[in-house]
Amino acid sequence: MAYCPKCNGEIGQQVTVCAHCGYDFPPTQLRKGLPRDWNSWRSPVSILLCLIGTCFILLLDAQHFTHSLVFLFCWVTSLIIWLPELWRSRYGVPGRLAFFAALHLVLIAWVFLCLPGSYEHQTRYNKAWEDRHKTIEHTEIHNTE
């Protein structure tokens, strides 16, 4: 079993022209094994980045803006990793790739739209934390005198 390097379509071992896209290649360019997207590093790296970004967005330590930025970085990078694969499949995006691209774009847009609120919340929280810390320091200084 082999796959065309251009359209990733399944072809025979001895063919020199892809029946799906018409790509002309020498027999040495045939790939054996799994299709390109499963045989590459894209899947594990993309999944790892998505998990890291999702874990950061779920942290509940009031640093929403910072975690949102980490989430955006991870998910945008994951989408960028898949862009060459999406570009290469010019004859129709496979269903799984289209689903992941749509999921990435929806989540990235949602978190991006929530950034101003996250920034305001984090700023208020940090200000309250600093005020509380100053009050405690001020109380400790007056109690020691």
N, C-alpha and C positions, 0 to 999 in steps of 0.2 A: 504494500500500500504506500503511495506517495502523494504529495500535495504540491500544487502549483505555487511557486514563490510569489506570484503576483496576486492571484485571486483566492488562494488558499483552497481551491477546489480539489476534490479527490480525483486523481488520475492514475493511469496504469504505470507500471515500472518502466516500460520501454518506450513510451510515447515521447515525441519531441515537440509537440504542439498541444497546448491545453485545449480541451474540447469546450471549456466554459468561457474562456476569455480570449483564446487565440494566441496566447503568449508563446513565443518560440524560444526554446532553451535547449542547451545540450543535455544529454542524459546525466551528466555529472552534477547538475544543479538540482536534481530531484531530492526531495527530503523524505526520509523514512520516519515512521513513528506517528506521533500525535500531530494534530494541526498546529499551525504556527502559534496561535494565541495560548495554547496549553503547553507548548514545548518551550516557551520562553520564560524570562524572568518577570514579565509584566504582571502576571496574576498574583504571585506571592507578595511582591513589593507593593502593589496597589492595595491588596487586602490589608497588609500590615499598616500602611499609611492611613487607610480608612479607620482601622481599629484604634490606632493611636489618636487620631483626631476626634473620634467619637468618645473615647475615654476622657479626653481633656474637656470636651463640652459637657460631660456628665459630672465633673467634679463640682462639689458644692462648697467651695471655700470663698465665695463672694468675689472672685476675680473673673467675672463673666467676660469682660472685654478681652483680657489676655487669653483666656481659654478659647474664645471665639476666633481670635486671630490664629491660634495654633490649629484649630479645626479647619479654618479656611486654607491655611498653608498646606496642610496634609491632603485635603480633598482636592484642591486645585492641582497640586503636584500629581496626585493619583490620576486625575483627568488628563493632565498633560502627558503622562506616561502612556495612556491609551490612545492619544490622538494619532500617532503614526499608524496604528493598527486600524483605526477608523478611516483614515485617509486612504490606506492601502486597499480597503474593500470598497472600491468605487462602484462596483456592480450590485450594490445593496448591502446595507449594514446588517450583519447577523443579529438576530433577535436579542441575544444575550448582551452583545456590545451596545446595542441601542438602549436597552433597559438600564445598563450601568451608566451610560452617558447621560440619560434623562434623569436618573436618580442623583448623580453628581450635580447636574445643573440646578435641579430643584432645591437640594439641600444647601448648596453654595449660595443661591439667591436668597433663601430664607434666612440663613445666618447673617449674610451680608446686610439684609434689611433690618435685622435686629441689632446691628452693631451700635447705633447711636444710643439706644436704650441700655445696652450692656455697658457702654462707656459711662453713662450718667450714673447707673447703679454702682459700678465699681468706684467711681470718683466719690460718691456719697459715702460708701462704706469705708473707703480709705480715710476720708476726712473724719468720720466719726471715730474710727480706730485711733487716729492721731490725737484727736481731742481727748478721748478717754485715756490714752497713754500719758498725755501732758497733765491731766487732772490727777492721775495716780502719782506721778512724779512730784507734782506740786504738793500733794497731801503728805507724801513721805518726807519731803524736805521740811515742811512745817511741823511734823510730828517729831522729828529728830532734834529740833531746836528747843 
